[in-house]
Amino acid sequence: MLQVLDPPAVRRWSWLAAETLGRAREEIDALNVFPVPDGDTGTNLHLTMLSAAEALDGLPGDADADATWRTLAQGALIGARGNSGVIVSQALRGLADVLKTAEGGGADLGRGLARAAELARGAVERPVEGTLLSVLGAVAAAVRDLSGDLAAVAGRAAQEARAALRRTPEQLEVLARNGVVDAGAAGLTLILESLAAVVTGSYAERPDVPAPVRRVVPQPEGHPGYEVMYLLDAGDEAVETLRAELDALGDSLVVVGGDGLWNVHVHVDDAGAAIEAALRAGGRPHRIKVTYLTRSGRTRPAAGGRGVVAVAAGPALGEVFERSGAVVVRREPGASPSLAALLAAIREAGAEVVVLPNDSGTREVAAAAAEVAREEGLVVSVLPTRASVQGLAALAVHDPLRRFDDDVVAMTEAAAHTRHGHVWVADREVMTSAGLIRPGTVLGVIDGDAALVGADLVETALRVAGRMVSSSSELVTLLEGADAPAGLAQAVQDHLAATRPDIEVVRYGAGQGGYPLLIGVE
């Protein structure tokens, strides 16, 4: 029997909780009728605790309490899934706040559970009783002032969790109507039972989890159609702005985290608006996941056909992609297209769709649109194209008559084998890997890295092209920008014709903004 909850015990607890949730996953999924009957709460809690446990495995064996608890909380935050998973990750953060600097005795655990309940409830914009928040609150009240040993506090926490779990149908009408306890609360009870088992070495009683009358209930009319989740790099002030906007957009809003990293969960009708709200607030969303919640009553795209969606910066470049057979989504230079625009293009393109984001900043939005489209039954693959010339190379080998997977592989290989570069005249001071660039300086970029600095645009473009080609190069694509001086692309083409007559050169007046010349080498 443990006297303190030390780092090795925390590791054992995290793995036992993850394994216990894994065994009970389907049972808990079947209880899931609130806030939406999507039947995945057990799965989400299992994956959340598994992420926390796996994060601890990355620590050295002698890691102290501070590192152990911080890593547990961070692992849960990053891997949190679903409404309940996000709340549980915040509860673990509350435990970490207290126990990372405490000895880990019974009184410390009581204070940790009180902090866990406080943070978890504070993370939910509109708390509802009869959920895991009620159970965690009841546990915290029961152990807050206990002065007994660790086993007594852990055992009391598990006992109170089971008792509070049985009360959830009395607190939430939808649970009583369907003859179930709250799914998230059932998962939390298993987590606390696992803690007691590690501390005492003998806690074996299973929580009382009544079987549901039916597995899931129909999605209520008028409920938001999408679950949107993402990690967010942002400060506290940006998060408060985001909370207010997301609360107006939908429901089931939970925002947890701190120290610049947050996990955001919300149910909305406009998934794109929920993602764009993060950008407007000044944050950087990533690991975006969009799940289609509504199972009926929404428009479905027409079946059949295969297509390609390409994102293009500027109308002339868009016409280049359109002539090659793509459905084009246009974006402004330096900006990303909306999720709604990408989703509409995917639906238009067909039942099997390849998306070419053609920009690093657009890939997250493209991935989110693909998630929504997959929930609607489409087959979508987002290629990692970082530049327009890579998108053109991929589109050149697209063959709608071969198997979709084979087509994706061929297009991905074509993009990967295409080097991309550009020249840019600095309009502001900017620090690069080539040093400080002052306004008016010409910068040559190859595969995303600053490679050359010059004073003359044509000369720098020739040097960039010369560095990019190799003995195996076969095709060079030149995309001339809207502000390019007359003859820039022609000068590069003439230079290559003189120095590498074996290479085919294709030139387009693409009209993109920002970059006078884009260069691709296959």
Backbone hydrogen bonds, N-H to C=O, Kabsch-Sander energy under -0.5 kcal/mol:
donor,donor_aa,acceptor,acceptor_aa,energy
2,L,199,V,-2.6
5,L,104,G,-2.4
6,D,4,V,-1.5
9,A,6,D,-0.6
10,V,6,D,-2.1
11,R,7,P,-2.1
12,R,8,P,-2.1
13,W,9,A,-2.7
14,S,10,V,-2.5
15,W,11,R,-2.0
16,L,12,R,-2.6
17,A,13,W,-2.9
18,A,14,S,-2.0
19,E,15,W,-2.7
20,T,16,L,-2.7
21,L,17,A,-2.5
22,G,18,A,-2.0
23,R,19,E,-2.0
24,A,20,T,-1.8
25,R,22,G,-0.7
28,I,24,A,-2.5
29,D,25,R,-2.7
30,A,26,E,-1.9
31,L,27,E,-0.6
31,L,28,I,-1.2
32,N,28,I,-0.6
32,N,29,D,-1.2
33,V,31,L,-0.9
38,D,36,V,-2.1
39,G,32,N,-0.6
44,N,40,D,-2.8
45,L,41,T,-2.6
46,H,42,G,-2.3
47,L,43,T,-2.4
48,T,44,N,-2.1
49,M,45,L,-2.4
50,L,46,H,-2.2
51,S,47,L,-2.0
52,A,48,T,-1.6
53,A,49,M,-2.6
54,E,50,L,-2.6
55,A,51,S,-1.8
56,L,52,A,-1.6
57,D,53,A,-1.4
58,G,54,E,-0.6
58,G,55,A,-1.0
59,L,56,L,-1.8
63,A,60,P,-1.7
68,T,64,D,-2.4
69,W,65,A,-2.8
70,R,66,D,-2.1
71,T,67,A,-2.3
72,L,68,T,-2.3
73,A,69,W,-2.4
74,Q,70,R,-2.5
75,G,71,T,-2.8
76,A,72,L,-2.0
77,L,73,A,-2.3
78,I,74,Q,-2.5
79,G,75,G,-1.8
80,A,76,A,-0.8
80,A,77,L,-0.6
85,G,81,R,-1.0
86,V,82,G,-2.2
87,I,83,N,-1.8
88,V,84,S,-2.7
89,S,85,G,-2.1
90,Q,86,V,-1.4
91,A,87,I,-1.9
92,L,88,V,-2.4
93,R,89,S,-1.5
94,G,90,Q,-1.9
95,L,91,A,-2.2
96,A,92,L,-2.4
97,D,93,R,-2.3
98,V,94,G,-1.1
98,V,95,L,-0.5
99,L,95,L,-2.9
100,K,96,A,-2.0
101,T,98,V,-0.9
109,L,105,G,-2.2
110,G,106,G,-2.2
111,R,107,A,-2.2
112,G,108,D,-2.4
113,L,109,L,-2.5
114,A,110,G,-1.8
115,R,111,R,-2.2
116,A,112,G,-2.3
117,A,113,L,-2.2
118,E,114,A,-1.9
119,L,115,R,-2.6
120,A,116,A,-2.4
121,R,117,A,-2.1
122,G,118,E,-2.0
123,A,119,L,-1.3
124,V,120,A,-0.7
124,V,121,R,-0.9
125,E,123,A,-0.5
125,E,253,L,-2.2
131,T,128,V,-0.5
134,S,131,T,-0.7
135,V,131,T,-1.6
136,L,132,L,-2.8
137,G,133,L,-2.3
138,A,134,S,-2.3
139,V,135,V,-2.4
140,A,136,L,-2.5
141,A,137,G,-2.2
142,A,138,A,-1.8
143,V,139,V,-1.7
144,R,140,A,-1.6
146,L,143,V,-1.3
153,V,149,D,-1.9
154,A,150,L,-2.8
155,G,151,A,-2.4
156,R,152,A,-2.2
157,A,153,V,-2.3
158,A,154,A,-2.0
159,Q,155,G,-2.4
160,E,156,R,-2.7
161,A,157,A,-2.0
162,R,158,A,-2.0
163,A,159,Q,-2.0
164,A,160,E,-2.8
165,L,161,A,-2.4
166,R,162,R,-1.8
167,R,163,A,-0.8
168,T,164,A,-0.6
168,T,165,L,-1.3
170,E,167,R,-1.3
171,Q,167,R,-0.8
171,Q,168,T,-1.0
172,L,168,T,-1.5
175,L,172,L,-1.1
176,A,172,L,-1.5
177,R,173,E,-2.6
178,N,174,V,-1.0
179,G,175,L,-0.6
179,G,176,A,-0.9
180,V,175,L,-2.1
186,A,182,D,-2.0
187,G,183,A,-2.1
188,L,184,G,-2.3
189,T,185,A,-2.3
190,L,186,A,-1.7
191,I,187,G,-1.8
192,L,188,L,-2.3
193,E,189,T,-2.5
194,S,190,L,-2.2
195,L,191,I,-1.6
196,A,192,L,-2.2
197,A,193,E,-2.2
198,V,194,S,-2.0
199,V,195,L,-2.2
200,T,196,A,-2.9
201,G,197,A,-2.2
204,A,202,S,-0.8
209,V,207,P,-1.0
213,V,178,N,-2.1
223,H,220,P,-1.6
226,Y,268,V,-2.7
227,E,291,T,-2.8
228,V,226,Y,-0.6
228,V,266,V,-3.1
229,M,289,K,-2.6
230,Y,264,V,-1.7
231,L,286,H,-2.6
232,L,262,W,-2.7
233,D,284,R,-2.1
234,A,232,L,-0.8
234,A,260,G,-1.5
239,V,235,G,-1.8
240,E,236,D,-1.9
241,T,237,E,-1.8
242,L,238,A,-2.4
243,R,239,V,-2.8
244,A,240,E,-1.7
245,E,241,T,-1.7
246,L,242,L,-2.9
247,D,243,R,-2.4
248,A,244,A,-1.2
249,L,245,E,-1.1
250,G,246,L,-1.9
251,D,267,H,-2.2
254,V,265,H,-2.7
255,V,123,A,-1.8
256,V,263,N,-2.3
258,G,261,L,-2.6
261,L,258,G,-1.6
262,W,232,L,-2.1
263,N,256,V,-3.1
264,V,230,Y,-2.9
264,V,262,W,-0.5
265,H,254,V,-2.4
266,V,228,V,-1.9
267,H,251,D,-3.0
268,V,226,Y,-2.5
268,V,266,V,-0.5
269,D,249,L,-0.5
271,A,269,D,-0.7
274,A,270,D,-1.4
275,I,271,A,-1.5
276,E,272,G,-2.9
277,A,273,A,-1.8
278,A,274,A,-0.6
278,A,275,I,-0.7
279,L,275,I,-1.1
280,R,276,E,-2.4
281,A,277,A,-1.9
282,G,279,L,-1.2
283,G,278,A,-2.5
284,R,233,D,-2.0
286,H,231,L,-2.6
289,K,229,M,-3.1
291,T,227,E,-2.8
293,L,225,G,-3.4
293,L,291,T,-0.7
294,T,225,G,-1.2
307,G,352,E,-2.4
309,V,354,V,-2.9
310,A,327,V,-2.4
311,V,356,L,-2.3
312,A,329,V,-2.3
314,G,312,A,-1.1
314,G,331,R,-0.7
317,L,510,A,-0.9
318,G,314,G,-1.8
319,E,315,P,-2.0
320,V,316,A,-1.4
321,F,317,L,-1.8
322,E,318,G,-2.6
323,R,319,E,-2.5
324,S,320,V,-0.9
325,G,322,E,-1.8
326,A,321,F,-2.1
327,V,308,V,-3.1
328,V,326,A,-0.6
329,V,310,A,-2.5
330,R,328,V,-0.5
331,R,312,A,-2.4
335,A,332,E,-2.3
342,L,338,S,-1.9
343,L,339,L,-2.8
344,A,340,A,-2.4
345,A,341,A,-1.9
346,I,342,L,-2.3
347,R,343,L,-2.4
348,E,344,A,-1.8
349,A,345,A,-1.9
350,G,346,I,-1.2
351,A,304,G,-0.5
351,A,305,G,-1.6
352,E,305,G,-1.6
353,V,379,V,-3.0
354,V,307,G,-2.1
355,V,381,S,-2.8
356,L,309,V,-3.4
359,D,385,T,-1.1
360,S,386,R,-0.6
362,T,359,D,-0.9
363,R,359,D,-0.8
363,R,360,S,-0.8
366,A,362,T,-2.4
367,A,363,R,-2.4
368,A,364,E,-2.0
369,A,365,V,-2.4
370,A,366,A,-2.2
371,E,367,A,-1.9
372,V,368,A,-1.9
373,A,369,A,-2.4
374,R,370,A,-2.5
375,E,371,E,-1.8
376,E,372,V,-1.0
377,G,374,R,-1.7
378,L,373,A,-2.2
379,V,351,A,-2.9
380,V,378,L,-0.6
381,S,353,V,-2.3
383,L,355,V,-2.5
383,L,381,S,-0.6
385,T,383,L,-1.5
390,Q,387,A,-0.5
391,G,387,A,-1.7
392,L,388,S,-2.4
393,A,389,V,-1.8
394,A,390,Q,-2.3
395,L,391,G,-2.5
396,A,392,L,-1.7
397,V,393,A,-0.7
397,V,394,A,-0.9
398,H,395,L,-0.8
402,R,399,D,-1.3
407,D,403,R,-2.5
408,V,404,F,-2.6
409,V,405,D,-2.2
410,A,406,D,-2.4
411,M,407,D,-2.6
412,T,408,V,-2.6
413,E,409,V,-2.5
414,A,410,A,-2.1
415,A,411,M,-2.2
416,A,412,T,-2.7
417,H,413,E,-1.9
418,T,415,A,-1.5
419,R,417,H,-0.7
419,R,521,V,-2.5
421,G,519,I,-2.6
422,H,445,V,-2.1
423,V,517,L,-1.6
424,W,443,L,-2.2
426,A,424,W,-0.7
426,A,441,T,-2.8
430,V,437,I,-2.1
432,T,430,V,-0.5
432,T,435,G,-2.1
435,G,432,T,-1.9
437,I,430,V,-3.2
438,R,436,L,-0.5
440,G,426,A,-3.2
441,T,438,R,-2.2
442,V,454,G,-2.6
443,L,424,W,-3.2
443,L,441,T,-0.5
444,G,452,L,-3.1
445,V,422,H,-2.9
445,V,443,L,-0.5
446,I,449,D,-2.6
447,D,420,H,-3.9
449,D,446,I,-1.9
451,A,444,G,-3.1
452,L,444,G,-2.0
454,G,442,V,-2.9
460,T,456,D,-2.2
461,A,457,L,-2.3
462,L,458,V,-2.3
463,R,459,E,-2.0
464,V,460,T,-2.5
465,A,461,A,-2.4
466,G,462,L,-2.3
467,R,463,R,-2.0
468,M,464,V,-1.9
469,V,465,A,-1.8
473,S,470,S,-1.4
476,V,504,E,-2.7
477,T,520,G,-2.8
478,L,506,V,-2.9
479,L,518,L,-2.7
480,E,478,L,-0.6
480,E,508,Y,-2.8
481,G,516,P,-3.2
482,A,512,Q,-2.4
484,A,481,G,-1.2
488,L,485,P,-1.8
491,A,487,G,-2.2
492,V,488,L,-1.7
493,Q,489,A,-2.5
494,D,490,Q,-2.8
495,H,491,A,-2.1
496,L,492,V,-2.4
497,A,493,Q,-2.2
498,A,494,D,-1.6
499,T,495,H,-2.3
500,R,496,L,-3.1
503,I,500,R,-2.0
504,E,474,E,-2.4
506,V,476,V,-2.9
508,Y,478,L,-2.9
510,A,508,Y,-1.5
511,G,480,E,-2.6
515,Y,513,G,-1.0
517,L,423,V,-0.8
518,L,479,L,-2.5
519,I,421,G,-3.2
520,G,477,T,-2.5
521,V,419,R,-2.2
522,E,475,L,-3.1
